[in-house]
Amino acid sequence: MDSPQFTARPSSDSRAERAPLGLDFDVIIAGCGPTGAMLAAELRLHDVRVLVLEKETEPVSFVRIVGLHMRSLELLAMRGLLDRVRAHGRQRPAGGFFAAINKPVPQGLDSTHPYLLGIPQPVLVDLLEDHAIQQGAQVRRGRAVTGFEQDDEGVTVELADGEQLRSRYLVGCDGGRSTVRKVLGVGFPGEPSRTETLMGEMEVGAPQEEVIAKTAELRETHHRFWLRPFGGGVYSVVVPAAGVSDRAKPPTLEDFRQQLHAVAGTDFGVHSPRWLSRFGDATRLAERYRVGRVLLAGDAAHIHPPVGGQGLNLGVQDAFNLGWKLAAQIRGWAPESLLDTYPAERRPVAEDVLDNTRAQMELLSTEPGPRAVRRLLTELMDFDEVNRHLIEKITAISVRYDFGEGPDLLGRRLRDIDLKQGRLYDLLQRGRGLLLDRTERLTVGAWSDRVDHLTDPTAALDVPCVLLRPDGHVAWIGDDQRDLDSHLARWFGRPAD
Ligand SMILES: Cc1cc2nc3c(=O)[nH]c(=O)nc-3n(C[C@H](O)[C@H](O)[C@H](O)COP(=O)(O)OP(=O)(O)OC[C@H]3O[C@@H](n4cnc5c(N)ncnc54)[C@H](O)[C@@H]3O)c2cc1C
């Protein structure tokens, strides 16, 4: 993906001024990556007092371009953030991400945002962090969580400088090496990294036509190799790290030269690196996402190779699932088991992503067996349904939570639709539940403090009425008031007195 312009961020000092530290919090979040920042903003929608502790004083300088897929774009639209984020990114076709098998995108994908948005990760994190702060979250940089203890009433969180803070809940959004997960003693089983890859941005001396032609030729067989121009002579370079033996040290330009030679017979005259990195394909899933008052989300709960560009999307979607449930718990209206639906719903989604990345890694292998499977799958993807299925999987628009027996739409997210009151996703921006009613005879009654009611007999729905959760998933379908009341109680607790 091309590199869009990079916006400068305020220094950590000016951020600290904007976010003075209080002492009592409902939720402390460890880590201000994309997952932590999104979760903080979601909690603030419900007036939850939230503090985000980030160990780094400054944001990462690493300008890695990440792809936001359809479901994440929909979530941003549901919170009024999409236009802001889109202004810093570049739109790409939604297809071609499954094991980098390039196929035309099928017509009529079921989303109003049927594209991928490429955006530098630091820019996205900056936008999400600013949004969380604007919503009233406190973010403190240079503050690492080193330990905690939980009791019946809350969690005492220990920081590296010895300070202790108390909150009702702690959420570990502190990445793949999560301190919170380790202190919690939650296992992280899976496979260690077997395949290492170098990735960086640098200038290339060879003429662009030559680089593009050679890259196209080599990518016929080497799918973990590319040189992609960003403009101004700068390229994104990806090459297998097989010959680079010392995994403990950061890679050097010399490592890139050596590996490019090994694969392409030339180093393309690479020089003047902007940044150099290395990543592996370790695949692990936390045994539990919740232990009492401590929860895990994002990379702290799951890691997998970056094929298909799903990790950040998965973390942001975890945060979206967890935010309103944790807020409900804190506001006192959560039904008994609501918080436990977070691991029950999100762990299987992560399991599926881990599995599809395992499959994709096999399909990127240069061994004869996997290459034959890749050729076969490439043929199968000419069938529209196969291609569509894989795109919907990678982009997470086909996620269906298990809410029990019911029509196919139950448990799925509802696409954005036009209503007489405006666009559905615009109407979900406050993070409340929504009864979308074509019958004009139902009511949300005493739940009106947490669930909105919209009547539109002309709404483009195949069913009489849907109850949407704050994350846009369909919690109930029907036209019977008593049945609706029992589902309002299931998801939104006891009605207000
Ligand atoms: C090469 C590559 C390309 C990728 N491309 C994509 C892509 O296109 N699309 C996609 O969806 N994903 C992509 N990913 C994955 C994505 O980068 C991660 O999944 C994502 O960053 C996870 O977000 P997170 O907030 O859960 O964790 P992180 O981004 O790791 O953030 C964790 C934060 O916690 C902080 N922290 C750590 N420990 C502590 C502590 N003890 N106390 C306080 N703070 C702490 C860290 O400093 C960090 O800021 C890619 C990954 C790689 C390696």
The ligand as a Gaussian input file, in Angstrom:
#p B3LYP/6-31G(d) Opt

LIG

0 1
 C        4.184000      -6.673000       9.765000
 C        2.826000      -6.574000      10.380000
 C        1.755000      -6.119000       9.603000
 C        0.484000      -6.037000      10.156000
 N       -0.558000      -5.631000       9.376000
 C       -1.805000      -5.615000       9.879000
 C       -2.919000      -5.228000       9.061000
 O       -2.791000      -4.876000       7.886000
 N       -4.172000      -5.256000       9.614000
 C       -4.363000      -5.651000      10.908000
 O       -5.521000      -5.703000      11.354000
 N       -3.316000      -5.994000      11.710000
 C       -2.058000      -5.985000      11.232000
 N       -1.009000      -6.343000      12.039000
 C       -1.278000      -6.698000      13.454000
 C       -1.453000      -5.448000      14.340000
 O       -0.332000      -4.607000      14.243000
 C       -1.679000      -5.876000      15.809000
 O       -2.615000      -6.921000      15.852000
 C       -2.194000      -4.692000      16.640000
 O       -1.187000      -3.728000      16.817000
 C       -2.692000      -5.163000      18.023000
 O       -3.201000      -4.052000      18.720000
 P       -3.237000      -4.062000      20.331000
 O       -3.714000      -2.710000      20.726000
 O       -4.006000      -5.239000      20.787000
 O       -1.729000      -4.307000      20.787000
 P       -0.431000      -3.366000      20.495000
 O       -0.561000      -2.627000      19.210000
 O        0.746000      -4.258000      20.685000
 O       -0.499000      -2.307000      21.660000
 C       -0.193000      -2.659000      22.989000
 C        0.209000      -1.394000      23.722000
 O        0.438000      -1.727000      25.093000
 C        1.626000      -1.087000      25.537000
 N        2.121000      -1.867000      26.675000
 C        2.765000      -3.060000      26.645000
 N        3.023000      -3.490000      27.888000
 C        2.521000      -2.557000      28.726000
 C        2.479000      -2.429000      30.147000
 N        3.001000      -3.370000      30.943000
 N        1.891000      -1.336000      30.685000
 C        1.348000      -0.369000      29.895000
 N        1.399000      -0.432000      28.540000
 C        1.949000      -1.513000      27.966000
 C        2.529000      -1.096000      24.320000
 O        3.536000      -0.121000      24.421000
 C        1.510000      -0.801000      23.205000
 O        1.351000       0.580000      22.997000
 C        0.278000      -6.415000      11.514000
 C        1.346000      -6.835000      12.303000
 C        2.623000      -6.926000      11.739000
 C        3.760000      -7.408000      12.597000

